[in-house]
Amino acid sequence: MKNLKITITAVMALFLFQSCSEDKMDEINKNINNPTEVAARFIITDVMVNSAFAVTGSDASFYGGIYSELNAGSHGQMYEAQIRRNDPQLASTYNNNWNNSYEQLRALKVIVEKCTTGNEKDNYQTLGVAQILLAYNLAVLTDLFGDIPYTEALKPGVIFQPKVDKQEAIYSEVFKNLKEGIANLNKTSAYASLGSQDVIYGGVSSKWIKAANGLMARYTMRLSLRKADYQGVIDYVNASFADADNEFKVTNSSVPNPYARFNTDRAAISVAKSFYDTMLANGPADARTAASFTKISGAVKPFNNSIIDKDGQRLYSISAFINERNPIYLLSYHELLFLKAEAQARLGLPEAQATMNDAITAAYTKKQVVTFTAGQANTYIASIGVLTGDALLKKIMVEKHISFYENEGIESYNDIRRLQAMGNGSFIPMVNPKPELFPQRFAYGQSDVVSNSNVKELYGDGTYVYKEKVWWAGGTR
């Protein structure tokens, strides 16, 4: 009996040891660096950074700036875009931007689901911020590409070939998410503030609400050809941020300005002669003309984009303000004021020029590493004189175009197409010698052209980018 007891005890001990070992092995086998559940507050930080650097400030801004003649492509793929040598129609040209946009949208959808029906239900601040960022990323994508997959997209392993949604429907989603984001940010959250995880506004909900109203102003103006609501633009601007300190941007020592980084790595973008000529036309009172560009052999040497200069690195002048510490703008204060000035001018309101003057001052004093003073702005403003009608409207749009230098290229490109559609294309004339090859949109990304038959059919041979305007510019898709 004694031996039997010892045997039973030994077997039980062995069983317990094995159970404990299996539990321990399960714990050991967990990859703590690849968790299956991540708190929404950590996901959203990456989205903020990537929305600024990868979606807004990089390829899309570079190409948009070249097409709008804010800059000139003087080397490599930027030169190919400049001379329209197939690059604008190639699916590979914009593939990085296409994929980056969808990565952010997918992450934001995960956050929205977690904060509505998931394990972070009632996390209203994070939900509201995510909805605003979703609206922003969705608008950037559709503004550049037109009709895009959305309602059936962002479902990996479920729908492999999502349908393509119309831009008009996409814009309804943009406004819906902005409004819902504002509503959720006005609620009392059951969770702590995002705090330092919010690299844009530090977890201050009121600032996100102001940014959302600013985006409402931008996108309401974008749809002016389809449904003009200039008073709405003014009202949204008035509900948005009132100074450059609270504008929608990323300024972080760990996130370099992509325009500056691209110049260091590629030296592929230079001053466009047409843009420099626009600056010169302002006369000597505009202090920006003499100081905004680097000099070669003592003089500004722009890339002649009306005849197409030769390909080469560091042959031409570049921005004198390039710096990796410059902000990456998602929505700048100067843009906001120019939106208001344009809306007032289109309504014939007498305060339009005063608002334009405020916008010019904001552009002069924007918070980059090197800037100008309010006094210099006043000197220039005094030289403009009183303007009315189309002359005032043109001046507003020209000054807005100048304010976007050096790398708010996406909005510059959007404005050029909108003005052309509204019969104001002469305000900022394009001098590229191949006007028939002005890209009306970006070509769909290669990853979907080769894998999604719905996108492949719309892409065709890519030449549609020269012929088919996006919906808000008068096109059908």
C-alpha positions, 0 to 999 in steps of 0.5 A: 500500500505504501508503494502504491501511495508513493506511485499515485503521488508521483503520477499526480505530481507529474501531471501537475508538473506537465499542466504547469509546463504547458501553461508556461509554454503557452505564455513563452510562445506568445509574441509580445511584439505582435499582439492580437489586440492593440489599444486604439490610442496607440494605433491612432498615433501611427495614423496621425504620423502616417497621414501627414508624412506618407499620405499628405507630405510625400509623393502626392504633394510632390506630383500635385505641386508639379502638375499645378506648377507650384514646383518643377520636376527637374530630375528622375521620376519628377522630371518624367512627370514634368515632361509628361513621359508616360509617368502620369498615366502609369499605375506604378507612379502613385502606388505608394500613395495609393497603398499608404492611404488604404493602410490608414483607412484600414487602421481607422476603421479598426479604431472606429469599430473598437470604439463603437461596438468593440472592447473600447465602446464609449471611447468617444474622444478617440472615436471622434478623432478617428472619424475626422482622420478617416474623413481627411484621408478619404477626401485626399484619396478621392480628390486625387483618384476620383471614384475609388473602392470604399464600402466593400474595401477594408475587409481583408480576407472577406471581399477580395475585389471590392466594387468602386464607389462614385466620388459623389457618394464618397463625399457624402461619407466625408461629410458624415464622418466629420459631423459624427466626429464633432458630435462624438468629441462633444460627448463625455468619454469613458476613457482617458484623454489621448494626451501625448498619444495625440501628436497633433493636438495633445488630446484637446477635443476642442481643437479637433472640433475646430480642425473638423470645421475647417475641413468642412469649409475646405470640402464645401468649397471643393464642391462649389461647381456641383453645389455652391454654398459660400455662406456655409464655407464662411460659417465653417471657417468662423467655427474653426481655429483662429490662429496658426498656433492651432492649425491642423499640422504635424510638427515633431522632431521625430517626423521630418518634413518630407519635402526637405527629406526628399530634397536631401535624398533626391534633389529632384524638385526645383523652382518653376519659372512660371511660379517665379514669374507669378512672384515677380509680378507682385513687384518689389514690395513683395519681400518674398520674391527676393528671399524665397529661393536659393541663388546660383551664381548670384541669381535665381535660376528657375527651371523653365517649365514652359519649354522644359529645361534639361534633367539634372540635380542641383542645376536650378534654384530651390526653396530657400526655406527647406528644413526638416523641422518645417510643419507638415500641413493637413490644413493651414491657417492661411488656407482657411483664411483664403477659403473665407476670402474667396467665399466672400468675394464670390458673394460680393461681400465688401469684407473680402479684401480685408480677409484676403489681407489677413490671409496674406499676413498669415502666409507671410508669418506661417510658422516654419523655420524661416519666415517673414514679418507682419510688417513686411506683409503690411508693406506688400498689402499696401501696394496692392490697392483696392480690388473688386469683382474678378480682379479681387477673386483672381488676386485671392486665388493667386495669393493662395497659390503662392501661400502653398509654396513649398509643399502644400501641393495637394491643395494647390493641384485641387484648386487648379482643377476646381478653378478650371472647372468653374471657368477661372482657369486663367487666374493661374495659367499653366504653361507646360507645353503639353496642355493636352497631357495635364493630368485631371487625376492620378492613375489608380495604384498598381496593387489594385490594377493587377488584383481587382478587376473592377479597378483594372477595367476603369484603369484601361491603358491609363490614358483616362487621366488626361481626359476624364475629370473627377466628379467635383470638377465636372466629370462623371467619375 
